[in-house]
Amino acid sequence: MKNLEIKIQKWQRKLKGSKSTKGQFLRSADFDYKDFIKSPNLKIVYLLNKAELSKYKPYISKDFYEFLEGKAR
C-alpha cells in the first residue's frame, strides 16, 4: 500500500494552495496484488487448497499464483 500512499501524498502537494479542491479526486490510484503481498499486515482469510487452486492456474498471473501456492495447504 506504500505505492498508493506515495501517490496520495504527491496529489495532496499538487493541490496545496489550489482554490478548486472541492470535488477533486485522485484518478491514478492504481495498485495490484504486489502491493498487498508485501504488506506486513496481510492476513489471508480464505484460500483454496493446492488441488483446487491448481484448477485456476491458467487464469492467475504466474507470480501471484506462486505466492498463493506457497501459502496454500
ZAMAR-503537 format. One record per residue: residue in three letters; residue number from 1; x, z, y of N, C-alpha, C in turn. Coordinates in Angstrom, 3 decimals, always signed. Layout:
<zalos>
ala;NUM;X;Z;Y;X;Z;Y;X;Z;Y
...
</zalos>
This chain:
<zalos>
met;1;+0.817;+0.000;-1.195;+0.000;+0.000;+0.000;+0.859;+0.000;+1.258
lys;2;+2.154;+0.130;+1.078;+3.063;+0.124;+2.217;+2.941;-1.185;+2.994
asn;3;+2.759;-2.292;+2.278;+2.609;-3.594;+2.908;+1.427;-3.598;+3.879
leu;4;+0.309;-3.054;+3.444;-0.884;-3.001;+4.288;-0.655;-2.085;+5.492
glu;5;-0.006;-0.951;+5.291;+0.279;-0.026;+6.390;+1.147;-0.696;+7.455
ile;6;+2.145;-1.448;+7.022;+3.033;-2.148;+7.966;+2.251;-3.167;+8.779
lys;7;+1.376;-3.925;+8.130;+0.579;-4.929;+8.844;-0.356;-4.277;+9.858
ile;8;-0.943;-3.151;+9.483;-1.839;-2.446;+10.404;-1.064;-1.931;+11.606
gln;9;+0.125;-1.387;+11.385;+0.945;-0.889;+12.490;+1.329;-2.022;+13.442
lys;10;+1.704;-3.173;+12.911;+2.045;-4.324;+13.756;+0.830;-4.774;+14.560
trp;11;-0.317;-4.791;+13.903;-1.551;-5.198;+14.565;-1.912;-4.230;+15.679
gln;12;-1.746;-2.924;+15.438;-2.053;-1.921;+16.456;-1.117;-2.061;+17.660
arg;13;+0.154;-2.332;+17.404;+1.094;-2.537;+18.521;+0.704;-3.761;+19.335
lys;14;+0.242;-4.790;+18.660;-0.176;-6.017;+19.341;-1.372;-5.753;+20.260
leu;15;-2.284;-4.895;+19.815;-3.487;-4.600;+20.603;-3.253;-3.582;+21.706
lys;16;-2.148;-2.858;+21.633;-1.881;-1.810;+22.619;-1.894;-2.407;+24.031
gly;17;-2.703;-1.851;+24.859;-2.806;-2.337;+26.234;-3.809;-3.468;+26.401
ser;18;-4.346;-3.957;+25.312;-5.325;-5.045;+25.393;-6.661;-4.493;+25.879
lys;19;-7.343;-5.258;+26.706;-8.632;-4.829;+27.237;-9.774;-5.181;+26.285
ser;20;-9.517;-6.066;+25.327;-10.614;-6.525;+24.457;-10.419;-6.059;+23.010
thr;21;-10.226;-4.752;+22.815;-10.017;-4.233;+21.464;-11.334;-4.026;+20.707
lys;22;-12.452;-3.958;+21.421;-13.726;-3.754;+20.739;-14.030;-4.969;+19.854
gly;23;-14.325;-4.703;+18.588;-14.654;-5.783;+17.665;-13.447;-6.469;+17.042
gln;24;-12.250;-6.046;+17.391;-11.043;-6.642;+16.820;-10.863;-6.147;+15.391
phe;25;-10.330;-6.989;+14.529;-10.025;-6.569;+13.169;-8.837;-7.355;+12.644
leu;26;-8.256;-6.834;+11.610;-7.069;-7.434;+11.012;-7.499;-8.430;+9.944
arg;27;-7.280;-9.704;+10.188;-7.696;-10.743;+9.240;-6.673;-10.966;+8.129
ser;28;-5.448;-10.671;+8.389;-4.398;-10.987;+7.421;-4.017;-9.798;+6.549
ala;29;-4.975;-8.959;+6.242;-4.715;-7.788;+5.399;-4.719;-8.216;+3.939
asp;30;-3.593;-8.741;+3.497;-3.516;-9.183;+2.110;-2.661;-8.236;+1.278
phe;31;-3.053;-8.032;+0.058;-2.295;-7.217;-0.869;-2.718;-7.619;-2.273
asp;32;-1.859;-7.343;-3.233;-2.192;-7.673;-4.607;-1.748;-6.548;-5.542
tyr;33;-1.809;-6.813;-6.824;-1.512;-5.764;-7.796;-0.125;-5.173;-7.621
lys;34;+0.837;-5.951;-7.140;+2.203;-5.456;-6.963;+2.247;-4.280;-5.985
asp;35;+1.384;-4.313;-4.996;+1.329;-3.222;-4.027;+0.763;-1.952;-4.650
phe;36;-0.096;-2.102;-5.629;-0.710;-0.941;-6.273;+0.166;-0.343;-7.361
ile;37;+0.809;-1.183;-8.170;+1.562;-0.639;-9.301;+2.812;+0.117;-8.864
lys;38;+3.252;-0.106;-7.653;+4.413;+0.627;-7.131;+4.019;+1.962;-6.511
ser;39;+2.741;+2.209;-6.382;+2.259;+3.437;-5.754;+2.509;+4.648;-6.649
pro;40;+3.117;+5.699;-6.106;+3.337;+6.904;-6.903;+2.020;+7.638;-7.218
asn;41;+0.959;+7.300;-6.501;-0.339;+7.946;-6.709;-1.254;+7.156;-7.642
leu;42;-0.730;+6.104;-8.268;-1.546;+5.275;-9.138;-2.049;+6.079;-10.335
lys;43;-3.357;+6.009;-10.561;-3.960;+6.675;-11.706;-4.825;+5.647;-12.422
ile;44;-4.459;+5.305;-13.639;-5.233;+4.349;-14.409;-6.371;+5.102;-15.079
val;45;-7.584;+4.734;-14.726;-8.768;+5.428;-15.218;-9.243;+4.812;-16.535
tyr;46;-9.200;+3.504;-16.624;-9.660;+2.831;-17.830;-8.756;+1.644;-18.104
leu;47;-8.340;+1.494;-19.368;-7.510;+0.359;-19.764;-7.822;+0.023;-21.212
leu;48;-8.027;-1.243;-21.476;-8.282;-1.692;-22.837;-7.088;-1.384;-23.731
asn;49;-7.338;-1.257;-25.030;-6.211;-1.094;-25.941;-5.483;-2.441;-26.047
lys;50;-4.288;-2.437;-26.616;-3.459;-3.652;-26.641;-4.144;-4.822;-27.330
ala;51;-4.869;-4.563;-28.416;-5.544;-5.645;-29.134;-6.610;-6.312;-28.258
glu;52;-7.404;-5.507;-27.570;-8.443;-6.055;-26.686;-7.824;-6.726;-25.463
leu;53;-6.815;-6.103;-24.904;-6.147;-6.648;-23.723;-5.553;-8.020;-24.007
ser;54;-5.024;-8.209;-25.209;-4.389;-9.485;-25.557;-5.363;-10.655;-25.494
lys;55;-6.651;-10.404;-25.630;-7.658;-11.466;-25.531;-7.714;-12.065;-24.123
tyr;56;-7.295;-11.281;-23.134;-7.375;-11.715;-21.735;-6.035;-12.198;-21.178
lys;57;-5.018;-12.217;-22.015;-3.671;-12.597;-21.574;-3.628;-13.937;-20.828
pro;58;-4.344;-14.967;-21.295;-4.290;-16.258;-20.579;-4.852;-16.208;-19.148
tyr;59;-5.604;-15.176;-18.849;-6.289;-15.098;-17.553;-5.649;-14.118;-16.577
ile;60;-4.577;-13.472;-17.007;-3.907;-12.463;-16.184;-2.486;-12.935;-15.894
ser;61;-2.026;-12.751;-14.668;-0.665;-13.170;-14.332;+0.336;-12.439;-15.232
lys;62;+1.414;-13.122;-15.560;+2.379;-12.631;-16.545;+2.902;-11.228;-16.230
asp;63;+3.369;-11.029;-15.007;+3.933;-9.724;-14.636;+2.898;-8.606;-14.703
phe;64;+1.691;-8.902;-14.261;+0.642;-7.888;-14.296;+0.247;-7.588;-15.740
tyr;65;+0.160;-8.623;-16.554;-0.163;-8.409;-17.964;+0.890;-7.520;-18.621
glu;66;+2.151;-7.783;-18.355;+3.231;-6.979;-18.934;+3.129;-5.522;-18.473
phe;67;+2.767;-5.318;-17.224;+2.572;-3.961;-16.711;+1.453;-3.266;-17.479
leu;68;+0.308;-3.952;-17.607;-0.834;-3.371;-18.315;-0.510;-3.108;-19.781
glu;69;+0.164;-4.056;-20.410;+0.511;-3.903;-21.821;+1.425;-2.704;-22.037
gly;70;+2.308;-2.465;-21.067;+3.200;-1.326;-21.159;+2.483;+0.001;-21.032
lys;71;+1.327;+0.000;-20.377;+0.538;+1.219;-20.201;-0.510;+1.399;-21.295
ala;72;-0.872;+0.300;-21.964;-1.936;+0.356;-22.975;-1.464;+1.031;-24.256
arg;73;-2.429;+1.508;-25.019;-2.120;+2.160;-26.309;-2.418;+1.227;-27.455
</zalos>
